[in-house]
Structures are given as C-alpha cells and as structure tokens.
C-alpha cells in the first residue's frame, strides 16, 4: 500500500517536486497538443475551423471556471485531496477518449479534461505554501521554477508531441495519452506528497465555507461571457447584457460577504482584497494580455501552416519545436532566484518583436523565417510565465494562495478563449494569409500595451519575499 511521506523527510526535494511537476504538465500539454490535431479532427468529423475551435474553447471554458474553484476548495479542505481528485478525472477522460462518436462528445471530453487538470496548479502552489509553513522556511526559487518548467515544457512540446501522436496512432491518441500520465501522477502523489494538515471544522456546511453562492454566480457570469466571445462573427448582444447583469449581482453578493465579520465565510471572489492589491490585479492583466497573443500565435499559426502553407500535422509540429526548446530553456534560466522584472521585460519585448515579424509571413515564406518566429515567441512563452508566477506567489495573501493562483489561470484562459474567438472570426473555415495578418495587427497592439504596462509597473521586484 502506498503511504505518503512525512514533510521533514522530503523537504523541498525531488520526492516533493516530482508529483507537482507531473500535475503541472497536464493542463498545458492538453492545451497545446491539440493544436496540430484540429485540422485532421475537422476532416474526420466534417467540421470547419469555427466548429473545431470549440475543442479549444471547451477546455478553456472549463478551466477558467474550475481553476479558482479548485483553489478555493484546496485552501479550505486541503490541496493534496483536490490534487488527487483532479488526477482521477483526467484518467477518466483518457478512458473516454477510447471511443469518440461525434464532435459534441469530443468537446465534452475536453471539458472533463479541463475540470480535472484545473486542480493541479492552484493545489500545487497551496502545497508549496503549506510545506513552507511545516518546515518554517521559505520555498527555494527552484521549486516554483520547476512548476513553471513543467508547465512550459509540456506546453512547448505539446504541438510537436501532438503531431507525432497524430501521425503514429491517429488523432484519438492525444486524448488517450491522458490515462498513463494521470496514473503516474496519482502513484507519485500517494507515495510522496505529505498529507493535508487542513481539516474541516465541525458542523461546517460547504455552502458556508466555500461561498457556493459566489461560486455559482462566478461560473454563470463567466460562462455567459465566454459563450458571447465564441460567436464574434455573429455576436449575441443579449449574452453580453446577461454577463453584465450577472457581474453586477456577483459584485454585490461578494462585497456583502467581504463586509461580514465572520472570517469563516470569506467571499470566494474577495473584491475588497483585489481592490487593495493593485500589484496582483496588474499580474492578472499581464496574464490575460500575454495569452491572447501567445495562444493566438500557437493556434492561429499552426492552422495557417497546415491550411495555407500545406504542411502536415507532423511537419507543423516540428516547425514549432524551436519555440518549445527556447521556452523550456528560458523558463529554466528565468526561474533562478525568483526574478520578476528582467524576465518580464525581455519576454514582452520579444513578444512585440515576434508579432512584428509575423507580418512578413505569407504562403511563400521560407523555413528560416518560420523557424525564426518560433525562436522569438519561445522567449515570452517561458520568461513571462516565470516572472508572472513569481510575482503572483509574493503578492497573493497566504490564506488565499489557491484561489489567487486559480484566478491567474482564469485570466490566462480568458485570453486564450478570446484568441480562439479571434481565430474563428478571421479564419472562418480556413486559415489564409489575410486572416493571419489581421490577427497579427491585434497581436502587435496588445504586445505594445503589455510592454508599456510592464515597464511602468514599479511594484515589480527582481527578488520576491516569502509572501504574506
């Protein structure tokens, strides 16, 4: 029988880090692995780019909603429990991937993957914070760096791995691969992660402790917003109005909860804390803007390589390998010492440079230009994630680290879904040069805004304290 390790025995060593590394891989690898499979899935299931975009949006919709919810549950009832429950759901999704009768079913599998993988990141940061408290010493920068590295490496290799799996075993394999990955994570977590020290107070209801009213309003408002974003070609303004109404109700409910003297009934979305914590809000904004461009490039460029340039899934994945290598290397370098300012400045400048270079791409572009784009976009993919995660860890309140981490992923996935909506808007059923260039101008504007915000933010420090 597998028994979890004692905290002093493993410290912040490999046994503690290995399960977190596995979990950190699952959401990003599922986010990016499908990039080289969208075209063959569309051909197999007779769906265009605007329809297969739901495979991207389905995972992001589930993840954007589930990440802060999983973080809230982890803060309240223990991150290890949440971590394991998420891995079980991912394994179940892998089993469901063995039989795929329709696109709608496939979207459902992606939603299940999104919910399951949403547990890993907020639970991991909560476990790092808890382990730091048990050992009475701050977590080394290498721990957060390794979690980032797991996310970045998996996100970076996802397109190449997806192309390889599609070529060798068909596009269904990118879903089935979740089963062995999740199983490894479960074994490692049961064997090595210390048990949770958080216990449920006696006679406490989940409605009271988790602020389920706030969670439901948050999920409903975000779901309506994302549905609006997914139909930008024919916008439904009633959905946007519905989002506005739900957002107002959510704000009123959460502000009232935040005014309560009962700390056990802290609001799910602590608007008062966010209003006071300007650095954390700017970190969320950086996450959102970054991933509009990064994922817009990833999915938009990959589909363009296959539709307009005529490359196969395998070749498209290989062309993104330079981005994979640079992202992994830059995240490893940027993680040293938990630096914030330098990685963000360099990464954001590279994001703008890559967006400008993308304007030169057309269906006759040579391999040097295509590879150079991957090299440039690899830098922001790695450095900005490292810098933003280090900033988040130091800026978030200690007792809300899981929820705060989840909200950072919500900002990230809002950016990803918006990028997916833009791809559907400008590509329609097929990627073209003109569609890619229209996307590129949006990338340039957003990268410029992000650079200004980053350079002018005086709260960014090259080294971060332990966190509050």
N, C-alpha and C positions, 0 to 999 in steps of 0.2 A: 504494500500500500504506500502511495506517495505521501510524504509528510512535508509540510512547509518548513523552511529554515528559520532559525532564530535570528533576529535583527543584528545582534552583535557579531554573530558568526560570519555573516556575509558582508556586512558593512555596505559600501557602495561598489563592491567588486563585481566580477563577471557574472556570478550567480544572480545578483540583483538586477544587473543591466540586461542580461540575455533575454528574459521574458518581455521586458519593456521594449527591447529592440524588435522582437518578433511582432508584438502588437502594433507598434508604431508603423510597421511596414504595410499593414493590411489595407487601411483606407486609401493611402496614396497609390499603392500598386493597383488597386481596383479602379481608382480614378483615372489612371493614365494607361493601363494595359488595354483598355477597350478602344483607345484612340485609333489603333491600326486595324481594329476589327469592325468598325462602324460600316465601312463600305461593303465588305463581304456579308455582314449581317443584313444590310439593306437589300443586297442582291438575293440572298437566300430567302428572306421573308417578304420580298417585294415591297420594300418601303424606301422612301426617299430620305434625304439628309434632314429635312424638317421633322420627319417622324422618328428616325433613329436618334435625334437629339434628345428624345425623352429618356433614352438609356443613360445619357449623361445627367440630365436634369433629375431623373428619378433618384439616383444615388445621392445627388447633392441636396435635393429637397429633403430626403430622409435624414441626411447627415446634418444639415443646417438646423433642423428642428431637434434632432436627438442628441447632438453633442452637448449643449448646455444642460439638457435634462439629465443625461447620464452623469454629467459633472455634479449636478445638484444631488443626485442620489448617492454618488460616491462621497461627497462631502458629508452627507448625513448618515449613511449606513455602512460606509467602508469601501474604499476603492478596489481592493482585491476581489470582493464579491462581484462588483459591477464588471470588472475586467474579465473574469471567468465567464459570466453570463453572456457578455458580448461575443467571446470566442465561440461559445456553443452556438449562437445564432449564425455566425459566419460559417461554421462547419455544416449547419443545416442548409444554408444557402448553396454550399458546394454540392450537397446531395441533390438539391432541387435542380441544379444545373445539368444533371444527367439526362433530363428529358425536357425539351423546350418546344412546345407545340405552336406558340404564337408570339408576336412581338409584345402584346399586353402581358402575357405570362412572364416574358423576359424582363420587362420593366418591373414587375412585382418581385422577381428575384433580386434585381438591383436595389430595390427599396429595402429588402431584407438584409442585403449586404451592407447598405448604408447604416441601418439601425445597429447591426452587430458591431461593425467597425468603429462606430461612434464612441464606444466605451473606452477604447484604448488610450487616446491622447489625454482627455481630462483625468482619467483614472491614473495614468502614469505620472502626471505632474503631482496629483494628490499623494501618490505613494512616495514620490521623491520627497515631498514636504514632510510626510509622516515619518519617513526613515530618518530625515534630518533631525526631527524632534526626538526620536528614540535615541539616536546616537549623540545628541546635543552638540552637533557641529554642522556647519553649512555643507550642502551638497557640492562636490567638486564641479567645476565647469564642464569636465569631461562627461558627466552624467547627462546633463541637458544636451550637450553636444552630441552624445550618442543617440539620444532620442531623435534629435533633429536629423542626424545622419541616417538613421533608419528610415525616416520619412522621405528624406531627399534621395537616398539611393534607390529606394523602391519606386518613388515617383519618376526618377530619372530612367531607370531600366525598364519601367513599365511598357513604353511603346515598343522597345526592341524585343522584350520578352513576349509581349502580345503578338507581335508579328511572327516570332519564332513558333509560338504555340499554334497560331492560326495555320501557318504553313505545314507544320508537322502533324497536327491532330485535329484541325478544324476549329472554327471559332468557339464552339461549345466548351473547349478545353480551358478558356480563360475564366470560366465560371467554376468548373470542377476543381481547378487548382486550389481553390479556397479550402477544400476539405483537408488535404495534408498540411497546409500552412497553419490552419487553425488548430489542428490536432497537436502539432509540435508546440504551439503556444500554450495550449492547455496543460500539456505534460510539464513544460518548464515552469509555468506559474504554480502549479500544485506542488512541485518539488522544491522550489527555491524561494518564492515570494513569502515574506513574513505575514502571519495572519493579521487581519484588521484589528486595530485597537478600538475602533469606534463601535459602540453598542447602542442599540435602540433604547431610548428612555422608556420606562414603564408607562403603560396606558397612553402612549402617544399614537395618534392616528396619522396615516400617511397624508391625508388631506391637510392636516395642520402642519406637519413637519416639512413637507415638500412644497407647500403652496400650490396644490394641484389646480386651483382656480387660475392662478397666474400662468402655470404651465399650459393649460388648455387654451387660454386666450393667446398666449405667445405662439403656440403651434398653429392655431386657427389664423391669426393675422399673417404669420409668415407664409403659411400655405397659400393663402389667397394672393399675397404679393407675388409669390413665385409662379402661380398659375397665370397671373397677368403678364409677367415677364416672358413666359413661354409662348405667348401669342402676339408678339410685337408686330408681326406682319398684318394682323387684323385685331388691333387692341380692343379689349373689352373694358370700357371705362367704368362699368359698374363694379368690376372686380377691384379696380384701383380705389373707387369710392368705398367699397366694403373694407378694404385694407385700412383706409384712413379711419373709418369708424371703429374698427376693432382695435387699432393702435391707440385711439383716444381712450376707449374703455380700459384697455390694458394699463395705460399710464395711470389712470385714476385709481384703479384697483391696487396697483403696486405701490403707488405713492402713499395710499392709506395704510397699506401693510407696513411700509417702511416707517411710518409715523408711530406705529404701535410700540409700546414699551416692552412687549413680550419678545425677547430675542429668539426664543424657540420658533417663533412664527415669522422669521425674517423672510422678506419677499424673494421669490425666485429671480426676478429681474430687479436688482437693487438700483433703482434710478437715482436715488439720492447719493449713493456712493459713486455712481458713474459721473454725476454732475460735479462732484467734488474732485474726481480723479481725472483731470484733463489729460495727463500723460497716457493713461490707459485707453481713453477714448481715441487719442491720436494713433495709438498702436492698432486699435481695431480698424481705423480708417486706412492705415497703411496696408493691413492685411487685405482689405476689400479691394482697394485700387490695384495692388500688386497682382492679385489673382484674376482680375478681369483681363489683364494683359497676358499674364503667363499662360493661363488656360485657353485664352482666345488664340494665342500663338500655337499652343500644343495641338488643340483640336482643329482649329482652322487651317493651320499649315499642313498638318498630317493629311486632312481630307483633300487639300489642294494638291499635295504631292501625288495622290492616287487618282483624283479626278482630272485635274488639268495637266499634270506632268506625266501621268500614265504609269507611275511606278506601282509595283505590287506591295502588299502589306509588309512582306519581309524586307524589301528594299527601303520602304518608307521608315520602318522601324530602325534599320541600320543607319539611315541618314540622321536620325535623331540621337544616335549613340554619342557623338561628341558633346551634345548638351548633357547627356547622362554623366559622362566622365567629368566634365567641368563642374557640374552641380554637386556631385559627390565630393570632389576634391576641395572645392571652395567652401562647402559646408564644414568639412573636417578642419580646414585651416581657420575659418571664421569662428569656430566654436571654442578655440583656445582662449582661456581666460574670461569667457563670457563677455566678450566685447560687443558693443552695440553700434556705436556711431560709425566707425570705419567700415564694417560690413555693409551697413545700410547705405552709406554714401556711394561706395564703389558699385554695389549691386544695382542701385537705382540709376546711376549714370550709365551702366551697361544696358539696362532695360531701355533707356531712351535711345542709345546708340543702335541697339538691335532693331528697334522699331523703325528708325530712320532708314536703316539698311534694307529692311523688308520692302520698302517702296521700289527698290531696284529689281525685285523678283518678278519674272514673268515665265510663261511656259517654255521659253528657250534658255532659261537660266542654267549656267554650268554648275557642276558639282562643287567647285571651290566656294562659290557664293553660298550655296545651300549648306555646306558644312560650316562655313564661317558664321552663318546665322545661328546654328546650333551652339557654337562656341560662345557667342555673345550672350545668348539667352540662358546659357547654363549658369553664368555668374549671378544674376538676380535670383534664379531659382534656388541656389544654395545660400548665398550670403544674406539675402533679405529674410529668409526663413530663420536663420541662426540669430540675426540681430533682433528680429521681432519677438522670437520666443524668449530670448534673454531679457528683453525689456518687459514682456508680459510677466515673467516669473518674479521680477523685482517690484512690479507696480501693483500686482493683484493682492488684495487682503488675504492673509494666511488662511482664514477660515472659509474663504470662498474661492480657493485656487482652482478647484474642479470646475465650478460654474464659470469662472472667468476664462479658463482655458477652453471650455466648450463654446463660449460666446466668441472667442477669437476664431474658432473654426466656423462658426456661423457666418462671421464676416467674410471669411475665406470662401465659403460655399456660395454666399450671395454673389460674390464677384465671379465665381465660376459659372453659376447659373446665368448671370447677366451676359457673360461671354458666350455661353451656349445659345442664348436668345439672339444675340447679335449675329452669330453664325447662321442660324436659321433665317434671320431677316435678310442678310446679304447674299447668302448662297442659294436659298430655296432648295431645289432638288439636286443641285450640282455645284461644286466649287469652281470658280472661274478667276481669271486674273483681276477683273474689275471688282469682283466681290472681295477678294483678298486685299486689294488696295483700299477699298472703303473701310474694311476692318482696321487696316494699318493706320489710317489717319486718326481713328479713335484711340488706338494704342499710343500714338505719339502725344496726343493731348493729355491723356491720363498719366503717361510716364512723366511728362513735364510737370504736371500738378504734383505728382508724388515726389519728384525731386525737390521742388520748392518747399513742400511740407517738411520733408526730411531735413533739409539743410537749415531751415529756420527753427526747428524744434530744439530749444535749449535744454530740454529735460533729458535728452539722450546722453548717457554717460558711457565711456569706454569700458568701465568696470561697474558691476552692479553688486549691491549689498545682498545679504541673505534674503531679504524680502520681509514684509511685515507679517 
